[in-house]
Amino acid sequence: MIIDAWAQHPTLRHLQDPIFEPLRDAAYFAQAYLDENSRTVTWPNGADFAPDFLYQYEPEEAPLAEA
Protein backbone atom coordinates (compact mmCIF):
# COMPACT_ATOMS: atom_id res chain seq x y z
CA MET A 1 0.00 0.00 0.00
CA ILE A 2 1.33 3.46 -0.86
CA ILE A 3 0.85 4.75 2.69
CA ASP A 4 2.95 1.92 4.12
CA ALA A 5 5.64 2.53 1.51
CA TRP A 6 5.55 6.25 2.27
CA ALA A 7 5.89 5.66 5.99
CA GLN A 8 8.83 3.30 5.48
CA HIS A 9 10.71 5.46 2.97
CA PRO A 10 14.07 6.34 4.58
CA THR A 11 13.82 10.05 3.79
CA LEU A 12 10.09 10.48 4.42
CA ARG A 13 10.12 8.58 7.70
CA HIS A 14 11.76 11.57 9.44
CA LEU A 15 8.75 13.80 8.75
CA GLN A 16 7.53 13.88 12.32
CA ASP A 17 5.79 17.25 12.15
CA PRO A 18 2.14 16.85 13.20
CA ILE A 19 0.99 18.37 9.89
CA PHE A 20 2.11 15.19 8.11
CA GLU A 21 0.34 12.77 10.47
CA PRO A 22 -3.00 12.81 8.57
CA LEU A 23 -1.16 11.69 5.42
CA ARG A 24 -0.80 8.22 6.96
CA ASP A 25 -4.54 7.72 6.39
CA ALA A 26 -5.09 6.45 2.83
CA ALA A 27 -8.36 8.37 2.36
CA TYR A 28 -6.73 11.61 3.45
CA PHE A 29 -3.59 10.95 1.40
CA ALA A 30 -5.82 10.55 -1.66
CA GLN A 31 -7.03 14.15 -1.24
CA ALA A 32 -3.69 15.46 -2.55
CA TYR A 33 -3.88 18.07 -5.27
CA LEU A 34 -1.52 20.25 -7.25
CA ASP A 35 -1.53 23.75 -5.78
CA GLU A 36 -1.49 26.32 -8.58
CA ASN A 37 0.43 28.91 -6.56
CA SER A 38 3.16 26.75 -5.05
CA ARG A 39 3.12 24.30 -7.97
CA THR A 40 3.57 21.30 -5.71
CA VAL A 41 1.60 18.45 -4.16
CA THR A 42 -0.54 19.79 -1.31
CA TRP A 43 -3.17 18.45 1.10
CA PRO A 44 -6.22 20.21 2.57
CA ASN A 45 -4.48 20.81 5.93
CA GLY A 46 -1.67 22.75 4.21
CA ALA A 47 0.89 19.94 4.25
CA ASP A 48 3.02 19.98 1.14
CA PHE A 49 6.36 18.93 -0.25
CA ALA A 50 8.65 21.56 -1.72
CA PRO A 51 9.25 20.99 -5.43
CA ASP A 52 13.01 20.64 -4.90
CA PHE A 53 12.34 17.95 -2.26
CA LEU A 54 10.22 15.98 -4.75
CA TYR A 55 12.68 16.50 -7.59
CA GLN A 56 15.36 14.49 -5.82
CA TYR A 57 13.32 11.31 -6.18
CA GLU A 58 13.39 9.28 -9.34
CA PRO A 59 10.08 7.71 -10.29
CA GLU A 60 9.72 4.12 -9.19
CA GLU A 61 9.88 1.61 -11.97
CA ALA A 62 6.39 0.53 -12.90
CA PRO A 63 5.87 -3.01 -14.16
CA LEU A 64 5.33 -3.22 -17.89
CA ALA A 65 1.77 -3.96 -18.92
CA GLU A 66 1.40 -7.33 -20.55
CA ALA A 67 -0.25 -7.34 -23.95
N, C-alpha and C positions, 0 to 999 in steps of 0.2 A: 504494500500500500504506500502511496506517495508520502503520506504523513509520517509513517514509520521510517521511510528512507530519509526524509527531511530531518527528522529528529536524530537520526544516527549519523548524518553527514558530519565529518570531522570539523568542518569550518562552521556549519550552522548550529551545531550542538552548543556552542558557547553563547548563543543568543539567549541570555537569561533575563533580559528586560521584560517586565510584566506585559508590555504591549505585544510581545510575540506569543504569549501563552495561548490566546484564542486560536492561533494558527495550527495548533496541534489537533483541533477538531476538524475532521474532514469536511463537514458541511460549511463551516466558517471559512476554511482554506479555499473552498470552491467559490467564495464570493470575491476573489481577487479580480481586479480590473486594472486596465492601463490608465493611469492618471494623465490627462492631457497636459497639465502644467509641468509636472515633474518628469513626465515621460518615463515612468517606471511602474513596476508592479506595486499595487497598493491595495490595502484592505479597508473596510468601512471604519475601523477604529483608528485609522491613521498610520498603522504599521506599513512600512515599505522597505524596499531594498534599493540602495543607491545604484544607479546604472553602472558605475565603475565596479561595484561589488559583484553585480551579476555578470559583467563582462569577463571576469576572470575565470568563469566556469565554461568549459566546453560542453556542448550538448552531449547527453548520454547517447550511446549508440542504440538505435531502435532496431529491433529484429526486422529483417526483410520480410515483406508480405509474400506468401506463397501464391503462385498463380494457379 
